[in-house]
Amino acid sequence: MTDDSIEAAEEGTAISRREVLRKGSLVALGAALPAVIPGGAFARPLAKAAASAPIKLGFIALTDCAPIVMAGYLGFFKKAGLNVQLLKQASWPATRDALLNGDIDGAHCLYSLPFSVAAGIGGKGQTALKVAMMLNNNGQAITLENKLSAAGYDDLEAAKKALAGGKGKTLAMTFPGGTHDLWLRYWLLAMGIPLDVPKIIPIPPPQMVANMKVGAMDGYCVGEPWGAVAVRQKIGFTTITSQDIWKHHPEKALVVNETFVGSRRSDLKKLMGAVLQASKWLDASAANRTKAANILGTPNFVNAKPEEIRERLLGNYALGLVGHKKKVFHDDKMTYFRGGEVPFPRKSYGIWALAQYRRFGYLKSAPDYDKLAKSLILTDLYKEVAHANKVPVPNDDMKPIHIKLDGATFDPKKPEKEARRK
């Protein structure tokens, strides 16, 4: 995507937040039903109306849903001849079920969710959910309530002491075997806290702040903006970010069901191409990210104040801690494209997640790592789309991965070594 094409895509889209709210209010949002937002509802038509059957994409109210939201806002779906509907989901289990039932074709989704479902942790062993491409790296955080402020920032020893070794504490994540569960449990083990000491519970992302307000838990791991919101509301502080755990870690993915892959492969490729364009646009400038924050903040999407989304999207983290007022991330803030490094769905990502399931005690015996990774990650399809869109494909899949937090090196060719690590 050239600078000229980005400029052309933006033509007519520089609207105010008030206008976005007004236009968004035309969409009926039911409390018991997912919100349906036409993918091109906010953009000037860049092509004739799509003739294809609708493609239904789910998303959760998180900052990292930006690539699919902006692909609609900027008209990239419509330009590809696609009729895309965005459907707001209430939780990750709801997203899983909608994908498996065929109520949606694809979703902004935890990259490890298909592996959790296939392993029988967050599902019943189905292998019908496929990772088509990654949507972002970095950008999650662990938030603790203010009375635990002695934990400080990125300090394992202080955090362990403040948490009393986890005794009597309740911590929340968003889905068993999901990415937030992985970051939380990995952090606990890095401190030497046994995973059966604190109580670990699942809470939907948008409900994290409200639950901590009423004392349902002592801390949580979730994606933005819900870490920033806790800080701004002065009910919690950021004790560590996920990029402090693993720089450039995989996070959300475009996950599709096997029916969509099998019956509409051509449309899936067009969809992926449009998302690639939006991902590149998001990483192109701070101005683009500011514009994205205004769109994401509206009720149809994340439903948070734009500034609560914008600052961390730009890498500026107010931590909510005395003595650690701000942390600025540069190349390791939330990224969506990064020269083609982000969207490539590496098999090693899936193998790492499976190895953690063993290490955490979710799995009592070794899964077929290679078979599951090859089955659930559509590597060849992604390469086809990337080449067609002139996006470089990294050549580092199945190479060792360095984890920043504890200095560990993971070899995806020897996953059981990681599984046995204490």
C-alpha positions as CSV (number, residue, x, y, z in Angstrom):
1,M,0.0,0.0,0.0
2,T,1.6,3.2,-1.1
3,D,1.4,6.6,0.6
4,D,-0.8,7.8,-2.4
5,S,-3.2,4.9,-1.9
6,I,-3.4,5.6,1.8
7,E,-4.3,9.2,1.1
8,A,-6.9,8.1,-1.5
9,A,-8.4,5.7,1.0
10,E,-8.7,8.5,3.5
11,E,-10.5,10.9,1.1
12,G,-13.7,11.9,2.7
13,T,-13.2,10.1,5.9
14,A,-11.7,12.8,8.2
15,I,-15.0,13.1,10.1
16,S,-15.4,14.2,13.7
17,R,-16.2,11.9,16.7
18,R,-19.6,13.6,16.9
19,E,-20.4,12.6,13.3
20,V,-19.1,9.1,13.9
21,L,-21.5,8.8,16.9
22,R,-24.3,10.2,14.8
23,K,-23.8,7.8,12.0
24,G,-23.2,4.9,14.4
25,S,-26.5,5.7,16.1
26,L,-28.2,4.6,13.0
27,V,-27.2,1.0,13.8
28,A,-29.6,-0.7,16.2
29,L,-27.7,-2.2,19.1
30,G,-29.6,-4.8,21.2
31,A,-28.5,-5.6,24.7
32,A,-29.0,-9.3,24.2
33,L,-27.8,-9.5,20.6
34,P,-24.4,-8.7,19.0
35,A,-24.1,-5.3,17.4
36,V,-24.1,-5.5,13.6
37,I,-22.0,-2.8,11.9
38,P,-21.7,-2.8,8.1
39,G,-18.0,-2.8,7.3
40,G,-18.2,0.2,5.0
41,A,-20.7,2.2,7.0
42,F,-18.4,5.1,7.8
43,A,-16.5,5.3,4.5
44,R,-17.2,7.0,1.2
45,P,-17.9,4.2,-1.3
46,L,-14.7,3.3,-3.2
47,A,-16.3,0.7,-5.4
48,K,-19.8,-0.4,-6.5
49,A,-21.8,-2.2,-3.9
50,A,-20.5,-5.7,-3.2
51,A,-22.5,-8.4,-4.9
52,S,-21.2,-11.2,-2.7
53,A,-23.0,-12.8,0.2
54,P,-22.3,-11.0,3.5
55,I,-19.1,-12.0,5.5
56,K,-19.8,-11.8,9.2
57,L,-16.9,-10.9,11.4
58,G,-17.0,-10.9,15.2
59,F,-14.9,-8.7,17.4
60,I,-14.5,-7.9,21.1
61,A,-14.3,-4.4,22.5
62,L,-10.5,-4.1,22.5
63,T,-8.1,-1.7,20.9
64,D,-6.6,-4.5,18.9
65,C,-9.8,-5.0,16.9
66,A,-8.5,-2.0,14.9
67,P,-7.4,-3.7,11.7
68,I,-10.9,-5.1,10.9
69,V,-12.7,-1.9,12.1
70,M,-10.4,0.3,10.0
71,A,-10.6,-1.9,7.0
72,G,-14.3,-1.2,7.0
73,Y,-14.0,2.5,7.9
74,L,-11.4,3.1,5.2
75,G,-13.4,1.3,2.6
76,F,-10.9,-1.5,2.0
77,F,-13.5,-4.3,2.3
78,K,-15.8,-2.5,-0.1
79,K,-13.0,-1.8,-2.6
80,A,-12.3,-5.6,-2.6
81,G,-15.9,-6.2,-3.5
82,L,-16.8,-7.6,-0.1
83,N,-19.9,-7.1,1.9
84,V,-18.6,-7.3,5.5
85,Q,-20.6,-7.0,8.6
86,L,-18.9,-6.5,12.0
87,L,-20.7,-8.1,14.9
88,K,-19.8,-7.1,18.4
89,Q,-19.4,-10.2,20.7
90,A,-20.0,-10.3,24.5
91,S,-17.1,-12.6,25.4
92,W,-14.5,-15.0,24.0
93,P,-16.7,-18.1,24.7
94,A,-19.5,-16.3,22.8
95,T,-17.1,-15.7,19.9
96,R,-16.0,-19.4,20.0
97,D,-19.5,-20.6,19.8
98,A,-20.5,-18.2,17.1
99,L,-17.6,-19.4,15.0
100,L,-18.3,-23.1,15.6
101,N,-22.1,-22.7,14.9
102,G,-21.5,-20.7,11.7
103,D,-23.2,-17.6,13.1
104,I,-20.1,-15.7,12.1
105,D,-17.5,-16.6,9.5
106,G,-14.5,-15.2,11.2
107,A,-13.4,-13.0,14.1
108,H,-10.8,-10.8,15.8
109,C,-9.8,-13.4,18.2
110,L,-7.2,-14.6,20.7
111,Y,-4.6,-16.3,18.6
112,S,-4.3,-19.2,21.0
113,L,-8.1,-19.8,21.2
114,P,-8.2,-22.4,18.4
115,F,-5.4,-24.3,20.2
116,S,-7.2,-24.1,23.5
117,V,-10.4,-25.4,21.9
118,A,-8.5,-28.2,20.0
119,A,-6.7,-29.2,23.2
120,G,-10.0,-29.5,25.1
121,I,-9.2,-26.7,27.5
122,G,-11.5,-24.0,26.2
123,G,-13.7,-26.3,24.1
124,K,-14.4,-29.9,23.2
125,G,-11.5,-30.8,21.1
126,Q,-12.8,-29.3,17.8
127,T,-10.2,-28.4,15.1
128,A,-12.6,-26.4,13.0
129,L,-11.2,-22.9,14.0
130,K,-8.2,-21.8,11.8
131,V,-5.7,-18.9,12.2
132,A,-5.6,-17.1,8.9
133,M,-3.3,-14.2,9.9
134,M,-2.1,-12.3,13.0
135,L,-3.7,-8.9,13.8
136,N,-1.2,-7.4,16.3
137,N,1.8,-7.9,18.6
138,N,2.1,-6.5,22.1
139,G,-0.3,-4.2,23.9
140,Q,-1.7,-6.2,26.8
141,A,-1.1,-5.6,30.5
142,I,-1.5,-6.9,34.0
143,T,-3.3,-4.5,36.3
144,L,-3.4,-4.7,40.1
145,E,-5.6,-2.9,42.5
146,N,-4.1,0.1,44.3
147,K,-3.6,-1.5,47.7
148,L,-0.9,-3.7,46.0
149,S,1.1,-0.8,44.8
150,A,4.2,-2.1,46.5
151,A,4.4,-4.5,43.6
152,G,5.8,-1.7,41.5
153,Y,6.4,-2.0,37.8
154,D,8.2,-4.9,36.1
155,D,9.7,-6.1,39.3
156,L,9.1,-9.8,39.9
157,E,10.5,-9.9,43.5
158,A,8.5,-6.9,44.6
159,A,5.3,-8.2,42.9
160,K,5.7,-11.6,44.6
161,K,6.1,-10.0,48.0
162,A,3.1,-7.6,47.4
163,L,0.9,-10.6,46.3
164,A,2.0,-12.6,49.4
165,G,3.0,-15.3,47.1
166,G,-0.5,-15.4,45.6
167,K,-2.1,-16.6,48.9
168,G,-5.7,-15.5,49.1
169,K,-5.6,-13.5,45.9
170,T,-8.0,-13.7,43.0
171,L,-6.7,-12.8,39.5
172,A,-8.7,-12.6,36.3
173,M,-8.0,-13.4,32.7
174,T,-10.3,-13.6,29.7
175,F,-10.4,-17.3,28.5
176,P,-8.8,-20.5,29.7
177,G,-5.8,-21.1,27.4
178,G,-6.2,-17.7,25.8
179,T,-3.4,-15.2,25.5
180,H,-4.2,-13.3,28.7
181,D,-4.3,-16.6,30.6
182,L,-0.8,-17.4,29.1
183,W,0.7,-14.0,30.1
184,L,-0.8,-14.2,33.6
185,R,0.3,-17.7,34.3
186,Y,3.8,-17.2,32.8
187,W,4.3,-14.2,35.0
188,L,3.2,-16.1,38.1
189,L,5.6,-18.9,37.4
190,A,8.4,-16.4,36.7
191,M,7.9,-15.2,40.2
192,G,7.9,-18.7,41.6
193,I,4.2,-18.6,42.5
194,P,2.5,-22.0,42.1
195,L,-0.5,-21.7,39.8
196,D,-2.8,-23.4,42.3
197,V,-2.2,-20.8,45.0
198,P,-4.0,-17.7,43.6
199,K,-7.6,-18.2,42.3
200,I,-7.6,-17.6,38.6
201,I,-11.0,-16.7,37.0
202,P,-12.3,-15.8,33.5
203,I,-14.0,-12.4,33.0
204,P,-15.0,-10.8,29.6
205,P,-12.6,-8.0,28.7
206,P,-15.1,-5.1,28.9
207,Q,-16.2,-6.2,32.4
208,M,-12.7,-6.2,34.0
209,V,-12.8,-2.7,35.4
210,A,-16.3,-3.0,36.8
211,N,-15.5,-6.3,38.5
212,M,-12.4,-4.9,40.1
213,K,-14.3,-1.9,41.3
214,V,-16.6,-4.1,43.4
215,G,-13.7,-6.2,44.7
216,A,-14.3,-9.4,42.6
217,M,-10.6,-9.7,42.1
218,D,-7.2,-8.3,43.1
219,G,-5.9,-7.9,39.5
220,Y,-6.4,-8.9,35.9
221,C,-4.7,-9.5,32.6
222,V,-6.4,-8.1,29.5
223,G,-5.9,-6.1,26.4
224,E,-6.2,-2.3,26.1
225,P,-7.9,0.0,26.7
226,W,-9.0,-1.8,30.0
227,G,-5.6,-1.4,31.6
228,A,-5.6,2.3,30.8
229,V,-9.2,2.8,32.0
230,A,-8.3,1.3,35.4
231,V,-5.5,3.8,35.7
232,R,-7.6,6.8,34.6
233,Q,-10.3,5.8,37.0
234,K,-7.7,5.4,39.8
235,I,-8.8,1.9,40.8
236,G,-5.6,0.1,39.7
237,F,-2.1,0.4,38.3
238,T,-0.1,-1.3,35.5
239,T,2.4,-3.7,37.1
240,I,3.7,-5.1,33.8
241,T,2.9,-5.1,30.1
242,S,2.8,-8.2,27.9
243,Q,5.7,-6.7,25.8
244,D,7.7,-6.7,29.0
245,I,7.1,-10.5,29.1
246,W,7.8,-11.2,25.4
247,K,8.7,-8.4,23.1
248,H,6.6,-8.7,19.8
249,H,4.6,-11.6,21.1
250,P,1.6,-12.8,19.1
251,E,-1.7,-11.6,20.4
252,K,-4.9,-11.4,18.3
253,A,-5.5,-13.2,15.0
254,L,-8.1,-13.3,12.2
255,V,-9.6,-16.7,13.1
256,V,-12.1,-18.3,10.6
257,N,-14.1,-21.5,10.6
258,E,-13.3,-24.3,8.3
259,T,-16.6,-23.9,6.4
260,F,-15.7,-20.4,5.4
261,V,-12.2,-21.6,4.4
262,G,-13.6,-24.4,2.3
263,S,-16.5,-22.7,0.6
264,R,-15.3,-19.1,0.1
265,R,-11.5,-19.3,-0.2
266,S,-11.4,-16.5,-2.8
267,D,-13.4,-14.1,-0.5
268,L,-11.2,-15.0,2.4
269,K,-8.1,-14.1,0.4
270,K,-9.7,-10.7,-0.5
271,L,-10.6,-10.2,3.2
272,M,-7.1,-10.9,4.3
273,G,-5.7,-8.5,1.7
274,A,-8.0,-5.7,2.9
275,V,-7.0,-6.3,6.6
276,L,-3.3,-6.2,5.5
277,Q,-3.9,-2.8,4.0
278,A,-5.6,-1.5,7.2
279,S,-2.8,-3.0,9.3
280,K,-0.2,-1.1,7.3
281,W,-2.2,2.1,7.5
282,L,-2.4,1.8,11.3
283,D,1.4,1.5,11.6
284,A,2.0,4.3,9.1
285,S,1.7,7.3,11.4
286,A,0.7,8.7,14.8
287,A,-2.0,10.7,13.0
288,N,-3.6,7.5,11.7
289,R,-3.6,6.0,15.2
290,T,-5.2,9.1,16.6
291,K,-7.9,8.8,14.0
292,A,-8.3,5.1,14.7
293,A,-8.7,5.9,18.5
294,N,-11.6,8.3,17.7
295,I,-13.4,5.6,15.7
296,L,-12.7,2.8,18.1
297,G,-13.9,4.8,21.1
298,T,-17.5,5.0,19.8
299,P,-20.2,2.9,21.4
300,N,-20.4,0.5,18.4
301,F,-16.9,-0.6,18.9
302,V,-14.8,-0.3,22.1
303,N,-17.1,2.3,23.9
304,A,-14.3,4.0,25.8
305,K,-13.0,7.6,25.8
306,P,-10.7,8.2,22.7
307,E,-7.9,9.4,25.0
308,E,-8.1,6.1,27.0
309,I,-7.4,4.3,23.7
310,R,-5.1,6.8,22.0
311,E,-2.3,7.2,24.5
312,R,-1.4,3.5,24.9
313,L,-1.9,3.1,21.2
314,L,0.8,5.7,20.7
315,G,3.0,4.0,23.3
316,N,2.5,6.4,26.1
317,Y,1.6,4.5,29.3
318,A,0.5,6.3,32.5
319,L,1.1,3.5,35.0
320,G,-0.8,4.9,38.0
321,L,2.2,4.4,40.3
322,V,4.0,7.0,42.4
323,G,7.6,7.1,41.2
324,H,6.7,5.3,37.9
325,K,4.3,7.8,36.4
326,K,4.9,7.0,32.8
327,K,6.5,4.4,30.5
328,V,7.0,5.2,26.8
329,F,7.2,2.4,24.4
330,H,8.6,2.9,20.9
331,D,9.2,-0.1,18.6
332,D,7.6,-2.4,21.2
333,K,4.2,-0.6,21.5
334,M,1.2,-2.4,20.0
335,T,2.0,-3.0,16.4
336,Y,-0.1,-4.2,13.5
337,F,2.2,-4.5,10.5
338,R,5.9,-3.8,11.2
339,G,7.1,-4.4,7.7
340,G,5.2,-7.6,7.4
341,E,6.5,-9.1,10.6
342,V,3.3,-8.9,12.5
343,P,0.6,-10.6,10.3
344,F,2.6,-13.7,9.5
345,P,1.0,-16.6,11.4
346,R,4.0,-18.7,12.6
347,K,3.4,-22.4,13.5
348,S,5.9,-21.8,16.3
349,Y,3.3,-19.6,18.0
350,G,0.9,-22.4,18.3
351,I,3.5,-24.9,19.5
352,W,4.6,-22.4,22.2
353,A,1.0,-22.1,23.5
354,L,0.6,-25.9,23.5
355,A,3.9,-26.3,25.4
356,Q,2.6,-23.8,28.0
357,Y,-0.6,-25.8,28.4
358,R,1.6,-28.7,29.4
359,R,3.8,-26.6,31.6
360,F,0.7,-25.1,33.4
361,G,-0.8,-28.5,34.0
362,Y,-3.7,-28.1,31.6
363,L,-2.5,-31.1,29.6
364,K,-1.3,-34.3,31.2
365,S,0.3,-35.8,28.1
366,A,2.0,-34.3,25.1
367,P,-0.2,-33.3,22.2
368,D,0.8,-33.8,18.6
369,Y,2.4,-30.4,18.4
370,D,3.3,-30.4,14.7
371,K,0.0,-31.9,13.5
372,L,-2.0,-29.3,15.4
373,A,0.1,-26.4,14.3
374,K,-0.1,-27.4,10.7
375,S,-3.9,-28.1,11.0
376,L,-4.9,-24.9,12.7
377,I,-2.6,-22.3,11.1
378,L,-3.1,-21.5,7.5
379,T,0.5,-20.7,6.7
380,D,0.3,-21.5,3.0
381,L,-2.8,-19.4,2.4
382,Y,-1.3,-16.5,4.2
383,K,1.9,-16.7,2.0
384,E,-0.3,-16.7,-1.1
385,V,-2.1,-13.5,0.1
386,A,1.0,-11.8,1.2
387,H,2.7,-12.4,-2.1
388,A,-0.3,-11.1,-4.0
389,N,-0.3,-8.0,-1.9
390,K,3.5,-7.5,-2.1
391,V,3.9,-8.0,1.7
392,P,7.3,-9.6,2.7
393,V,7.0,-13.0,4.4
394,P,9.4,-13.5,7.2
395,N,11.6,-16.7,7.1
396,D,11.9,-17.2,10.9
397,D,9.1,-19.7,11.5
398,M,10.2,-22.6,13.7
399,K,13.3,-20.8,14.8
400,P,14.0,-20.4,18.6
401,I,12.0,-17.7,20.4
402,H,13.5,-15.5,23.2
403,I,11.2,-14.6,26.1
404,K,12.3,-11.4,27.8
405,L,10.8,-11.8,31.2
406,D,12.8,-14.8,32.4
407,G,15.4,-15.0,29.7
408,A,14.1,-18.4,28.5
409,T,14.7,-19.6,24.9
410,F,12.0,-21.7,23.4
411,D,12.8,-24.1,20.6
412,P,9.6,-25.0,18.8
413,K,11.3,-28.2,17.5
414,K,11.7,-29.3,21.2
415,P,8.5,-28.3,22.9
416,E,8.6,-30.9,25.6
417,K,11.7,-29.4,27.0
418,E,9.7,-26.2,27.7
419,A,6.7,-28.3,28.9
420,R,8.9,-29.8,31.7
421,R,10.5,-26.5,32.7
422,K,9.6,-25.3,36.2
